[in-house]
Protein backbone atom coordinates (compact mmCIF):
# COMPACT_ATOMS: atom_id res chain seq x y z
CA UNK A 1 0.00 0.00 0.00
CA UNK A 2 1.39 3.39 -0.98
CA UNK A 3 0.70 6.62 0.85
CA UNK A 4 0.89 10.37 0.36
CA UNK A 5 1.83 11.22 3.94
CA UNK A 6 5.06 13.02 3.01
CA UNK A 7 3.20 15.20 0.48
CA UNK A 8 0.34 15.91 2.87
CA UNK A 9 2.79 16.86 5.63
CA UNK A 10 4.51 19.28 3.28
CA UNK A 11 1.19 20.87 2.33
CA UNK A 12 0.24 21.23 5.99
CA UNK A 13 3.82 22.20 6.90
CA UNK A 14 4.17 19.75 9.79
CA UNK A 15 7.03 17.48 10.79
CA UNK A 16 6.95 13.73 11.29
CA UNK A 17 7.15 14.41 15.01
CA UNK A 18 4.15 16.74 14.97
CA UNK A 19 2.09 14.23 13.02
CA UNK A 20 3.19 11.45 15.36
CA UNK A 21 2.13 13.47 18.39
CA UNK A 22 -1.24 14.27 16.80
CA UNK A 23 -2.04 10.58 16.25
CA UNK A 24 -0.36 9.14 19.35
CA UNK A 25 2.60 7.24 17.89
CA UNK A 26 6.36 7.74 17.67
CA UNK A 27 8.11 9.73 14.95
CA UNK A 28 9.80 6.49 13.91
CA UNK A 29 6.40 4.90 13.26
CA UNK A 30 5.46 7.76 10.93
CA UNK A 31 8.83 7.39 9.21
CA UNK A 32 8.34 3.67 8.59
CA UNK A 33 4.81 4.23 7.28
CA UNK A 34 6.03 7.01 4.94
CA UNK A 35 8.79 4.72 3.71
CA UNK A 36 6.24 1.99 2.93
CA UNK A 37 7.99 -0.36 5.36
CA UNK A 38 4.96 -0.62 7.64
CA UNK A 39 1.21 -0.71 6.95
CA UNK A 40 -0.69 1.08 9.72
CA UNK A 41 -3.72 -0.34 11.47
CA UNK A 42 -7.10 0.84 10.23
CA UNK A 43 -7.52 3.05 13.28
CA UNK A 44 -4.10 4.69 12.81
CA UNK A 45 -4.72 5.21 9.09
CA UNK A 46 -8.05 6.90 9.89
CA UNK A 47 -6.38 9.13 12.50
CA UNK A 48 -3.70 10.18 10.00
CA UNK A 49 -6.29 10.96 7.31
CA UNK A 50 -8.28 12.99 9.85
CA UNK A 51 -5.23 15.14 10.70
CA UNK A 52 -4.99 16.04 7.00
CA UNK A 53 -8.78 16.45 6.73
CA UNK A 54 -8.73 14.10 3.72
CA UNK A 55 -10.61 10.91 2.87
CA UNK A 56 -8.63 7.78 3.68
CA UNK A 57 -8.34 6.92 -0.03
CA UNK A 58 -6.53 10.22 -0.74
CA UNK A 59 -3.84 9.49 1.85
CA UNK A 60 -3.47 5.73 1.39
CA UNK A 61 -3.54 4.04 -2.02
CA UNK A 62 -4.30 0.34 -2.26
CA UNK A 63 -2.17 -1.27 -4.96
CA UNK A 64 -2.89 -4.35 -7.01
CA UNK A 65 -1.63 -7.33 -5.09
CA UNK A 66 -2.17 -5.79 -1.65
CHARMM internal coordinates of N, CA and C (Angstrom, degrees):
IC EDIT
DIST 1 N 1 CA 1.4474
DIST 1 CA 1 C 1.5250
ANGL 1 N 1 CA 1 C 108.05
DIST 1 C 2 N 1.3074
ANGL 1 CA 1 C 2 N 116.35
DIHE 1 N 1 CA 1 C 2 N 127.29
DIST 2 N 2 CA 1.4611
ANGL 1 C 2 N 2 CA 121.59
DIHE 1 CA 1 C 2 N 2 CA 175.77
DIST 2 CA 2 C 1.5213
ANGL 2 N 2 CA 2 C 109.44
DIHE 1 C 2 N 2 CA 2 C -88.63
DIST 2 C 3 N 1.3270
ANGL 2 CA 2 C 3 N 115.23
DIHE 2 N 2 CA 2 C 3 N 166.70
DIST 3 N 3 CA 1.4625
ANGL 2 C 3 N 3 CA 119.21
DIHE 2 CA 2 C 3 N 3 CA 176.23
DIST 3 CA 3 C 1.5175
ANGL 3 N 3 CA 3 C 110.23
DIHE 2 C 3 N 3 CA 3 C -148.26
DIST 3 C 4 N 1.3167
ANGL 3 CA 3 C 4 N 114.26
DIHE 3 N 3 CA 3 C 4 N 161.70
DIST 4 N 4 CA 1.4676
ANGL 3 C 4 N 4 CA 122.30
DIHE 3 CA 3 C 4 N 4 CA 179.07
DIST 4 CA 4 C 1.5277
ANGL 4 N 4 CA 4 C 111.26
DIHE 3 C 4 N 4 CA 4 C -112.51
DIST 4 C 5 N 1.3077
ANGL 4 CA 4 C 5 N 116.96
DIHE 4 N 4 CA 4 C 5 N 27.61
DIST 5 N 5 CA 1.4660
ANGL 4 C 5 N 5 CA 120.00
DIHE 4 CA 4 C 5 N 5 CA -175.78
DIST 5 CA 5 C 1.5207
ANGL 5 N 5 CA 5 C 111.62
DIHE 4 C 5 N 5 CA 5 C -60.75
DIST 5 C 6 N 1.3087
ANGL 5 CA 5 C 6 N 117.84
DIHE 5 N 5 CA 5 C 6 N -44.86
DIST 6 N 6 CA 1.4777
ANGL 5 C 6 N 6 CA 120.89
DIHE 5 CA 5 C 6 N 6 CA -178.61
DIST 6 CA 6 C 1.5311
ANGL 6 N 6 CA 6 C 110.29
DIHE 5 C 6 N 6 CA 6 C -58.74
DIST 6 C 7 N 1.3193
ANGL 6 CA 6 C 7 N 116.20
DIHE 6 N 6 CA 6 C 7 N -44.82
DIST 7 N 7 CA 1.4785
ANGL 6 C 7 N 7 CA 121.33
DIHE 6 CA 6 C 7 N 7 CA 179.93
DIST 7 CA 7 C 1.5268
ANGL 7 N 7 CA 7 C 110.31
DIHE 6 C 7 N 7 CA 7 C -64.69
DIST 7 C 8 N 1.3191
ANGL 7 CA 7 C 8 N 115.93
DIHE 7 N 7 CA 7 C 8 N -46.16
DIST 8 N 8 CA 1.4723
ANGL 7 C 8 N 8 CA 120.07
DIHE 7 CA 7 C 8 N 8 CA -179.22
DIST 8 CA 8 C 1.5299
ANGL 8 N 8 CA 8 C 111.36
DIHE 7 C 8 N 8 CA 8 C -64.06
DIST 8 C 9 N 1.3395
ANGL 8 CA 8 C 9 N 117.09
DIHE 8 N 8 CA 8 C 9 N -36.82
DIST 9 N 9 CA 1.4708
ANGL 8 C 9 N 9 CA 119.56
DIHE 8 CA 8 C 9 N 9 CA 176.43
DIST 9 CA 9 C 1.5179
ANGL 9 N 9 CA 9 C 110.97
DIHE 8 C 9 N 9 CA 9 C -63.85
DIST 9 C 10 N 1.3261
ANGL 9 CA 9 C 10 N 115.74
DIHE 9 N 9 CA 9 C 10 N -40.65
DIST 10 N 10 CA 1.4702
ANGL 9 C 10 N 10 CA 119.96
DIHE 9 CA 9 C 10 N 10 CA 179.70
DIST 10 CA 10 C 1.5197
ANGL 10 N 10 CA 10 C 110.67
DIHE 9 C 10 N 10 CA 10 C -63.91
DIST 10 C 11 N 1.3150
ANGL 10 CA 10 C 11 N 116.84
DIHE 10 N 10 CA 10 C 11 N -42.06
DIST 11 N 11 CA 1.4714
ANGL 10 C 11 N 11 CA 121.13
DIHE 10 CA 10 C 11 N 11 CA 179.01
DIST 11 CA 11 C 1.5184
ANGL 11 N 11 CA 11 C 110.05
DIHE 10 C 11 N 11 CA 11 C -62.03
DIST 11 C 12 N 1.3302
ANGL 11 CA 11 C 12 N 115.87
DIHE 11 N 11 CA 11 C 12 N -43.38
DIST 12 N 12 CA 1.4671
ANGL 11 C 12 N 12 CA 121.05
DIHE 11 CA 11 C 12 N 12 CA -177.88
DIST 12 CA 12 C 1.5319
ANGL 12 N 12 CA 12 C 111.94
DIHE 11 C 12 N 12 CA 12 C -84.21
DIST 12 C 13 N 1.3462
ANGL 12 CA 12 C 13 N 116.12
DIHE 12 N 12 CA 12 C 13 N -8.72
DIST 13 N 13 CA 1.4567
ANGL 12 C 13 N 13 CA 122.77
DIHE 12 CA 12 C 13 N 13 CA 179.04
DIST 13 CA 13 C 1.5334
ANGL 13 N 13 CA 13 C 112.23
DIHE 12 C 13 N 13 CA 13 C 58.33
DIST 13 C 14 N 1.3520
ANGL 13 CA 13 C 14 N 115.29
DIHE 13 N 13 CA 13 C 14 N 50.93
DIST 14 N 14 CA 1.4562
ANGL 13 C 14 N 14 CA 119.86
DIHE 13 CA 13 C 14 N 14 CA 176.08
DIST 14 CA 14 C 1.5313
ANGL 14 N 14 CA 14 C 109.24
DIHE 13 C 14 N 14 CA 14 C -124.86
DIST 14 C 15 N 1.3057
ANGL 14 CA 14 C 15 N 115.32
DIHE 14 N 14 CA 14 C 15 N 154.12
DIST 15 N 15 CA 1.4628
ANGL 14 C 15 N 15 CA 121.29
DIHE 14 CA 14 C 15 N 15 CA -179.89
DIST 15 CA 15 C 1.5282
ANGL 15 N 15 CA 15 C 110.22
DIHE 14 C 15 N 15 CA 15 C -86.81
DIST 15 C 16 N 1.3299
ANGL 15 CA 15 C 16 N 114.84
DIHE 15 N 15 CA 15 C 16 N 168.97
DIST 16 N 16 CA 1.4664
ANGL 15 C 16 N 16 CA 119.44
DIHE 15 CA 15 C 16 N 16 CA 174.12
DIST 16 CA 16 C 1.5294
ANGL 16 N 16 CA 16 C 109.65
DIHE 15 C 16 N 16 CA 16 C -59.24
DIST 16 C 17 N 1.3056
ANGL 16 CA 16 C 17 N 116.26
DIHE 16 N 16 CA 16 C 17 N -40.12
DIST 17 N 17 CA 1.4615
ANGL 16 C 17 N 17 CA 120.72
DIHE 16 CA 16 C 17 N 17 CA -179.75
DIST 17 CA 17 C 1.5150
ANGL 17 N 17 CA 17 C 112.53
DIHE 16 C 17 N 17 CA 17 C -63.26
DIST 17 C 18 N 1.3133
ANGL 17 CA 17 C 18 N 116.34
DIHE 17 N 17 CA 17 C 18 N -41.47
DIST 18 N 18 CA 1.4758
ANGL 17 C 18 N 18 CA 119.90
DIHE 17 CA 17 C 18 N 18 CA 179.15
DIST 18 CA 18 C 1.5221
ANGL 18 N 18 CA 18 C 111.13
DIHE 17 C 18 N 18 CA 18 C -66.16
DIST 18 C 19 N 1.3294
ANGL 18 CA 18 C 19 N 116.31
DIHE 18 N 18 CA 18 C 19 N -41.15
DIST 19 N 19 CA 1.4630
ANGL 18 C 19 N 19 CA 119.45
DIHE 18 CA 18 C 19 N 19 CA 177.35
DIST 19 CA 19 C 1.5253
ANGL 19 N 19 CA 19 C 109.82
DIHE 18 C 19 N 19 CA 19 C -64.81
DIST 19 C 20 N 1.3198
ANGL 19 CA 19 C 20 N 116.13
DIHE 19 N 19 CA 19 C 20 N -43.81
DIST 20 N 20 CA 1.4602
ANGL 19 C 20 N 20 CA 120.60
DIHE 19 CA 19 C 20 N 20 CA 179.66
DIST 20 CA 20 C 1.5265
ANGL 20 N 20 CA 20 C 111.38
DIHE 19 C 20 N 20 CA 20 C -57.72
DIST 20 C 21 N 1.3209
ANGL 20 CA 20 C 21 N 115.83
DIHE 20 N 20 CA 20 C 21 N -44.73
DIST 21 N 21 CA 1.4639
ANGL 20 C 21 N 21 CA 120.44
DIHE 20 CA 20 C 21 N 21 CA 179.55
DIST 21 CA 21 C 1.5260
ANGL 21 N 21 CA 21 C 110.79
DIHE 20 C 21 N 21 CA 21 C -63.44
DIST 21 C 22 N 1.3261
ANGL 21 CA 21 C 22 N 116.98
DIHE 21 N 21 CA 21 C 22 N -39.49
DIST 22 N 22 CA 1.4639
ANGL 21 C 22 N 22 CA 121.65
DIHE 21 CA 21 C 22 N 22 CA -178.32
DIST 22 CA 22 C 1.5270
ANGL 22 N 22 CA 22 C 112.64
DIHE 21 C 22 N 22 CA 22 C -65.14
DIST 22 C 23 N 1.3394
ANGL 22 CA 22 C 23 N 116.37
DIHE 22 N 22 CA 22 C 23 N -30.24
DIST 23 N 23 CA 1.4738
ANGL 22 C 23 N 23 CA 119.25
DIHE 22 CA 22 C 23 N 23 CA -177.56
DIST 23 CA 23 C 1.5295
ANGL 23 N 23 CA 23 C 113.26
DIHE 22 C 23 N 23 CA 23 C -108.31
DIST 23 C 24 N 1.3318
ANGL 23 CA 23 C 24 N 117.30
DIHE 23 N 23 CA 23 C 24 N -0.69
DIST 24 N 24 CA 1.4529
ANGL 23 C 24 N 24 CA 121.00
DIHE 23 CA 23 C 24 N 24 CA 173.40
DIST 24 CA 24 C 1.5132
ANGL 24 N 24 CA 24 C 116.26
DIHE 23 C 24 N 24 CA 24 C 81.06
DIST 24 C 25 N 1.3475
ANGL 24 CA 24 C 25 N 116.40
DIHE 24 N 24 CA 24 C 25 N 34.07
DIST 25 N 25 CA 1.4687
ANGL 24 C 25 N 25 CA 120.62
DIHE 24 CA 24 C 25 N 25 CA 176.04
DIST 25 CA 25 C 1.5222
ANGL 25 N 25 CA 25 C 108.72
DIHE 24 C 25 N 25 CA 25 C -130.63
DIST 25 C 26 N 1.3243
ANGL 25 CA 25 C 26 N 116.96
DIHE 25 N 25 CA 25 C 26 N 179.52
DIST 26 N 26 CA 1.4632
ANGL 25 C 26 N 26 CA 120.64
DIHE 25 CA 25 C 26 N 26 CA 178.30
DIST 26 CA 26 C 1.5332
ANGL 26 N 26 CA 26 C 110.47
DIHE 25 C 26 N 26 CA 26 C -84.40
DIST 26 C 27 N 1.3262
ANGL 26 CA 26 C 27 N 115.19
DIHE 26 N 26 CA 26 C 27 N 160.77
DIST 27 N 27 CA 1.4607
ANGL 26 C 27 N 27 CA 120.35
DIHE 26 CA 26 C 27 N 27 CA 176.05
DIST 27 CA 27 C 1.5245
ANGL 27 N 27 CA 27 C 110.04
DIHE 26 C 27 N 27 CA 27 C -61.28
DIST 27 C 28 N 1.3308
ANGL 27 CA 27 C 28 N 116.28
DIHE 27 N 27 CA 27 C 28 N -35.74
DIST 28 N 28 CA 1.4582
ANGL 27 C 28 N 28 CA 120.41
DIHE 27 CA 27 C 28 N 28 CA 179.59
DIST 28 CA 28 C 1.5255
ANGL 28 N 28 CA 28 C 111.68
DIHE 27 C 28 N 28 CA 28 C -62.95
DIST 28 C 29 N 1.3207
ANGL 28 CA 28 C 29 N 117.36
DIHE 28 N 28 CA 28 C 29 N -35.25
DIST 29 N 29 CA 1.4652
ANGL 28 C 29 N 29 CA 120.76
DIHE 28 CA 28 C 29 N 29 CA 177.22
DIST 29 CA 29 C 1.5182
ANGL 29 N 29 CA 29 C 110.31
DIHE 28 C 29 N 29 CA 29 C -63.72
DIST 29 C 30 N 1.3283
ANGL 29 CA 29 C 30 N 116.89
DIHE 29 N 29 CA 29 C 30 N -44.59
DIST 30 N 30 CA 1.4662
ANGL 29 C 30 N 30 CA 120.40
DIHE 29 CA 29 C 30 N 30 CA 177.88
DIST 30 CA 30 C 1.5249
ANGL 30 N 30 CA 30 C 109.62
DIHE 29 C 30 N 30 CA 30 C -61.84
DIST 30 C 31 N 1.3187
ANGL 30 CA 30 C 31 N 116.85
DIHE 30 N 30 CA 30 C 31 N -41.58
DIST 31 N 31 CA 1.4614
ANGL 30 C 31 N 31 CA 120.87
DIHE 30 CA 30 C 31 N 31 CA 178.89
DIST 31 CA 31 C 1.5213
ANGL 31 N 31 CA 31 C 111.50
DIHE 30 C 31 N 31 CA 31 C -60.02
DIST 31 C 32 N 1.3229
ANGL 31 CA 31 C 32 N 117.73
DIHE 31 N 31 CA 31 C 32 N -45.36
DIST 32 N 32 CA 1.4636
ANGL 31 C 32 N 32 CA 119.71
DIHE 31 CA 31 C 32 N 32 CA -178.73
DIST 32 CA 32 C 1.5217
ANGL 32 N 32 CA 32 C 112.07
DIHE 31 C 32 N 32 CA 32 C -69.00
DIST 32 C 33 N 1.3243
ANGL 32 CA 32 C 33 N 117.35
DIHE 32 N 32 CA 32 C 33 N -32.57
DIST 33 N 33 CA 1.4699
ANGL 32 C 33 N 33 CA 120.14
DIHE 32 CA 32 C 33 N 33 CA 175.96
DIST 33 CA 33 C 1.5274
ANGL 33 N 33 CA 33 C 109.17
DIHE 32 C 33 N 33 CA 33 C -67.84
DIST 33 C 34 N 1.3356
ANGL 33 CA 33 C 34 N 117.22
DIHE 33 N 33 CA 33 C 34 N -47.35
DIST 34 N 34 CA 1.4672
ANGL 33 C 34 N 34 CA 121.58
DIHE 33 CA 33 C 34 N 34 CA 179.13
DIST 34 CA 34 C 1.5259
ANGL 34 N 34 CA 34 C 111.54
DIHE 33 C 34 N 34 CA 34 C -58.09
DIST 34 C 35 N 1.3235
ANGL 34 CA 34 C 35 N 116.09
DIHE 34 N 34 CA 34 C 35 N -35.81
DIST 35 N 35 CA 1.4608
ANGL 34 C 35 N 35 CA 121.22
DIHE 34 CA 34 C 35 N 35 CA -177.87
DIST 35 CA 35 C 1.5274
ANGL 35 N 35 CA 35 C 112.73
DIHE 34 C 35 N 35 CA 35 C -82.89
DIST 35 C 36 N 1.3192
ANGL 35 CA 35 C 36 N 116.53
DIHE 35 N 35 CA 35 C 36 N 4.63
DIST 36 N 36 CA 1.4707
ANGL 35 C 36 N 36 CA 123.02
DIHE 35 CA 35 C 36 N 36 CA -178.82
DIST 36 CA 36 C 1.5267
ANGL 36 N 36 CA 36 C 112.66
DIHE 35 C 36 N 36 CA 36 C 59.93
DIST 36 C 37 N 1.3336
ANGL 36 CA 36 C 37 N 116.20
DIHE 36 N 36 CA 36 C 37 N 29.78
DIST 37 N 37 CA 1.4644
ANGL 36 C 37 N 37 CA 120.84
DIHE 36 CA 36 C 37 N 37 CA 177.14
DIST 37 CA 37 C 1.5248
ANGL 37 N 37 CA 37 C 111.14
DIHE 36 C 37 N 37 CA 37 C -96.67
DIST 37 C 38 N 1.3302
ANGL 37 CA 37 C 38 N 116.60
DIHE 37 N 37 CA 37 C 38 N -11.69
DIST 38 N 38 CA 1.4536
ANGL 37 C 38 N 38 CA 122.16
DIHE 37 CA 37 C 38 N 38 CA -176.48
DIST 38 CA 38 C 1.5210
ANGL 38 N 38 CA 38 C 108.53
DIHE 37 C 38 N 38 CA 38 C -145.56
DIST 38 C 39 N 1.3381
ANGL 38 CA 38 C 39 N 115.64
DIHE 38 N 38 CA 38 C 39 N 133.87
DIST 39 N 39 CA 1.4675
ANGL 38 C 39 N 39 CA 121.11
DIHE 38 CA 38 C 39 N 39 CA 176.36
DIST 39 CA 39 C 1.5241
ANGL 39 N 39 CA 39 C 106.65
DIHE 38 C 39 N 39 CA 39 C -99.65
DIST 39 C 40 N 1.3340
ANGL 39 CA 39 C 40 N 117.18
DIHE 39 N 39 CA 39 C 40 N 121.49
DIST 40 N 40 CA 1.4675
ANGL 39 C 40 N 40 CA 119.42
DIHE 39 CA 39 C 40 N 40 CA -176.92
DIST 40 CA 40 C 1.5218
ANGL 40 N 40 CA 40 C 111.95
DIHE 39 C 40 N 40 CA 40 C -71.41
DIST 40 C 41 N 1.3256
ANGL 40 CA 40 C 41 N 114.75
DIHE 40 N 40 CA 40 C 41 N 160.11
DIST 41 N 41 CA 1.4615
ANGL 40 C 41 N 41 CA 120.05
DIHE 40 CA 40 C 41 N 41 CA 173.51
DIST 41 CA 41 C 1.5288
ANGL 41 N 41 CA 41 C 108.49
DIHE 40 C 41 N 41 CA 41 C -64.56
DIST 41 C 42 N 1.2949
ANGL 41 CA 41 C 42 N 116.19
DIHE 41 N 41 CA 41 C 42 N 163.96
DIST 42 N 42 CA 1.4636
ANGL 41 C 42 N 42 CA 121.13
DIHE 41 CA 41 C 42 N 42 CA 178.28
DIST 42 CA 42 C 1.5261
ANGL 42 N 42 CA 42 C 110.37
DIHE 41 C 42 N 42 CA 42 C -58.98
DIST 42 C 43 N 1.3091
ANGL 42 CA 42 C 43 N 116.36
DIHE 42 N 42 CA 42 C 43 N -43.64
DIST 43 N 43 CA 1.4704
ANGL 42 C 43 N 43 CA 120.46
DIHE 42 CA 42 C 43 N 43 CA -178.64
DIST 43 CA 43 C 1.5281
ANGL 43 N 43 CA 43 C 110.39
DIHE 42 C 43 N 43 CA 43 C -62.76
DIST 43 C 44 N 1.3340
ANGL 43 CA 43 C 44 N 117.38
DIHE 43 N 43 CA 43 C 44 N -45.31
DIST 44 N 44 CA 1.4648
ANGL 43 C 44 N 44 CA 120.37
DIHE 43 CA 43 C 44 N 44 CA 179.75
DIST 44 CA 44 C 1.5212
ANGL 44 N 44 CA 44 C 110.90
DIHE 43 C 44 N 44 CA 44 C -65.21
DIST 44 C 45 N 1.3181
ANGL 44 CA 44 C 45 N 117.79
DIHE 44 N 44 CA 44 C 45 N -41.22
DIST 45 N 45 CA 1.4684
ANGL 44 C 45 N 45 CA 120.93
DIHE 44 CA 44 C 45 N 45 CA 178.03
DIST 45 CA 45 C 1.5228
ANGL 45 N 45 CA 45 C 110.53
DIHE 44 C 45 N 45 CA 45 C -60.82
DIST 45 C 46 N 1.3162
ANGL 45 CA 45 C 46 N 117.15
DIHE 45 N 45 CA 45 C 46 N -41.99
DIST 46 N 46 CA 1.4714
ANGL 45 C 46 N 46 CA 120.84
DIHE 45 CA 45 C 46 N 46 CA 178.41
DIST 46 CA 46 C 1.5292
ANGL 46 N 46 CA 46 C 111.20
DIHE 45 C 46 N 46 CA 46 C -64.98
DIST 46 C 47 N 1.3300
ANGL 46 CA 46 C 47 N 117.16
DIHE 46 N 46 CA 46 C 47 N -40.32
DIST 47 N 47 CA 1.4733
ANGL 46 C 47 N 47 CA 120.66
DIHE 46 CA 46 C 47 N 47 CA 177.93
DIST 47 CA 47 C 1.5247
ANGL 47 N 47 CA 47 C 110.80
DIHE 46 C 47 N 47 CA 47 C -62.59
DIST 47 C 48 N 1.3388
ANGL 47 CA 47 C 48 N 116.77
DIHE 47 N 47 CA 47 C 48 N -42.74
DIST 48 N 48 CA 1.4678
ANGL 47 C 48 N 48 CA 120.86
DIHE 47 CA 47 C 48 N 48 CA 179.83
DIST 48 CA 48 C 1.5197
ANGL 48 N 48 CA 48 C 110.03
DIHE 47 C 48 N 48 CA 48 C -63.59
DIST 48 C 49 N 1.3173
ANGL 48 CA 48 C 49 N 117.59
DIHE 48 N 48 CA 48 C 49 N -46.49
DIST 49 N 49 CA 1.4696
ANGL 48 C 49 N 49 CA 121.33
DIHE 48 CA 48 C 49 N 49 CA 179.03
DIST 49 CA 49 C 1.5218
ANGL 49 N 49 CA 49 C 110.71
DIHE 48 C 49 N 49 CA 49 C -60.29
DIST 49 C 50 N 1.3291
ANGL 49 CA 49 C 50 N 116.79
DIHE 49 N 49 CA 49 C 50 N -38.08
DIST 50 N 50 CA 1.4678
ANGL 49 C 50 N 50 CA 121.07
DIHE 49 CA 49 C 50 N 50 CA -179.95
DIST 50 CA 50 C 1.5268
ANGL 50 N 50 CA 50 C 111.71
DIHE 49 C 50 N 50 CA 50 C -64.73
DIST 50 C 51 N 1.3360
ANGL 50 CA 50 C 51 N 116.76
DIHE 50 N 50 CA 50 C 51 N -38.82
DIST 51 N 51 CA 1.4725
ANGL 50 C 51 N 51 CA 120.35
DIHE 50 CA 50 C 51 N 51 CA 177.77
DIST 51 CA 51 C 1.5236
ANGL 51 N 51 CA 51 C 110.03
DIHE 50 C 51 N 51 CA 51 C -58.57
DIST 51 C 52 N 1.3315
ANGL 51 CA 51 C 52 N 116.44
DIHE 51 N 51 CA 51 C 52 N -39.30
DIST 52 N 52 CA 1.4666
ANGL 51 C 52 N 52 CA 120.92
DIHE 51 CA 51 C 52 N 52 CA -179.05
DIST 52 CA 52 C 1.5243
ANGL 52 N 52 CA 52 C 112.56
DIHE 51 C 52 N 52 CA 52 C -86.13
DIST 52 C 53 N 1.3447
ANGL 52 CA 52 C 53 N 116.65
DIHE 52 N 52 CA 52 C 53 N -3.58
DIST 53 N 53 CA 1.4588
ANGL 52 C 53 N 53 CA 121.92
DIHE 52 CA 52 C 53 N 53 CA -178.65
DIST 53 CA 53 C 1.5345
ANGL 53 N 53 CA 53 C 111.03
DIHE 52 C 53 N 53 CA 53 C 55.68
DIST 53 C 54 N 1.3405
ANGL 53 CA 53 C 54 N 114.66
DIHE 53 N 53 CA 53 C 54 N 43.94
DIST 54 N 54 CA 1.4643
ANGL 53 C 54 N 54 CA 122.12
DIHE 53 CA 53 C 54 N 54 CA -178.14
DIST 54 CA 54 C 1.5245
ANGL 54 N 54 CA 54 C 108.72
DIHE 53 C 54 N 54 CA 54 C -128.03
DIST 54 C 55 N 1.3359
ANGL 54 CA 54 C 55 N 116.68
DIHE 54 N 54 CA 54 C 55 N 152.73
DIST 55 N 55 CA 1.4712
ANGL 54 C 55 N 55 CA 118.49
DIHE 54 CA 54 C 55 N 55 CA 172.26
DIST 55 CA 55 C 1.5293
ANGL 55 N 55 CA 55 C 109.78
DIHE 54 C 55 N 55 CA 55 C -64.17
DIST 55 C 56 N 1.3001
ANGL 55 CA 55 C 56 N 115.94
DIHE 55 N 55 CA 55 C 56 N 149.54
DIST 56 N 56 CA 1.4596
ANGL 55 C 56 N 56 CA 121.85
DIHE 55 CA 55 C 56 N 56 CA -178.81
DIST 56 CA 56 C 1.5232
ANGL 56 N 56 CA 56 C 111.82
DIHE 55 C 56 N 56 CA 56 C -51.42
DIST 56 C 57 N 1.3350
ANGL 56 CA 56 C 57 N 117.09
DIHE 56 N 56 CA 56 C 57 N -40.61
DIST 57 N 57 CA 1.4612
ANGL 56 C 57 N 57 CA 122.07
DIHE 56 CA 56 C 57 N 57 CA -176.28
DIST 57 CA 57 C 1.5299
ANGL 57 N 57 CA 57 C 113.20
DIHE 56 C 57 N 57 CA 57 C -68.72
DIST 57 C 58 N 1.3362
ANGL 57 CA 57 C 58 N 117.79
DIHE 57 N 57 CA 57 C 58 N -16.24
DIST 58 N 58 CA 1.4660
ANGL 57 C 58 N 58 CA 120.57
DIHE 57 CA 57 C 58 N 58 CA 176.94
DIST 58 CA 58 C 1.5275
ANGL 58 N 58 CA 58 C 111.66
DIHE 57 C 58 N 58 CA 58 C -87.08
DIST 58 C 59 N 1.3195
ANGL 58 CA 58 C 59 N 116.56
DIHE 58 N 58 CA 58 C 59 N -18.15
DIST 59 N 59 CA 1.4659
ANGL 58 C 59 N 59 CA 120.85
DIHE 58 CA 58 C 59 N 59 CA -179.86
DIST 59 CA 59 C 1.5306
ANGL 59 N 59 CA 59 C 110.31
DIHE 58 C 59 N 59 CA 59 C -98.99
DIST 59 C 60 N 1.3201
ANGL 59 CA 59 C 60 N 116.16
DIHE 59 N 59 CA 59 C 60 N -39.83
DIST 60 N 60 CA 1.4647
ANGL 59 C 60 N 60 CA 121.71
DIHE 59 CA 59 C 60 N 60 CA -179.16
DIST 60 CA 60 C 1.5160
ANGL 60 N 60 CA 60 C 109.76
DIHE 59 C 60 N 60 CA 60 C -117.50
DIST 60 C 61 N 1.3258
ANGL 60 CA 60 C 61 N 116.32
DIHE 60 N 60 CA 60 C 61 N 132.02
DIST 61 N 61 CA 1.4698
ANGL 60 C 61 N 61 CA 122.49
DIHE 60 CA 60 C 61 N 61 CA -176.29
DIST 61 CA 61 C 1.5205
ANGL 61 N 61 CA 61 C 109.02
DIHE 60 C 61 N 61 CA 61 C -116.57
DIST 61 C 62 N 1.3290
ANGL 61 CA 61 C 62 N 116.06
DIHE 61 N 61 CA 61 C 62 N 116.53
DIST 62 N 62 CA 1.4540
ANGL 61 C 62 N 62 CA 121.30
DIHE 61 CA 61 C 62 N 62 CA 177.93
DIST 62 CA 62 C 1.5145
ANGL 62 N 62 CA 62 C 108.54
DIHE 61 C 62 N 62 CA 62 C -77.42
DIST 62 C 63 N 1.3310
ANGL 62 CA 62 C 63 N 115.94
DIHE 62 N 62 CA 62 C 63 N 126.44
DIST 63 N 63 CA 1.4615
ANGL 62 C 63 N 63 CA 121.00
DIHE 62 CA 62 C 63 N 63 CA -179.48
DIST 63 CA 63 C 1.5174
ANGL 63 N 63 CA 63 C 110.83
DIHE 62 C 63 N 63 CA 63 C -100.07
DIST 63 C 64 N 1.3105
ANGL 63 CA 63 C 64 N 115.92
DIHE 63 N 63 CA 63 C 64 N 157.68
DIST 64 N 64 CA 1.4530
ANGL 63 C 64 N 64 CA 120.84
DIHE 63 CA 63 C 64 N 64 CA 175.81
DIST 64 CA 64 C 1.5339
ANGL 64 N 64 CA 64 C 108.47
DIHE 63 C 64 N 64 CA 64 C -59.23
DIST 64 C 65 N 1.2927
ANGL 64 CA 64 C 65 N 116.32
DIHE 64 N 64 CA 64 C 65 N 132.86
DIST 65 N 65 CA 1.4458
ANGL 64 C 65 N 65 CA 120.38
DIHE 64 CA 64 C 65 N 65 CA -178.58
DIST 65 CA 65 C 1.5175
ANGL 65 N 65 CA 65 C 113.88
DIHE 64 C 65 N 65 CA 65 C 96.18
DIST 65 C 66 N 1.3064
ANGL 65 CA 65 C 66 N 117.78
DIHE 65 N 65 CA 65 C 66 N -9.73
DIST 66 N 66 CA 1.4744
ANGL 65 C 66 N 66 CA 120.98
DIHE 65 CA 65 C 66 N 66 CA 177.57
DIST 66 CA 66 C 1.5220
ANGL 66 N 66 CA 66 C 110.30
DIHE 65 C 66 N 66 CA 66 C -75.86
END
COOR INIT
IC SEED 1 N 1 CA 1 C
IC BUILD
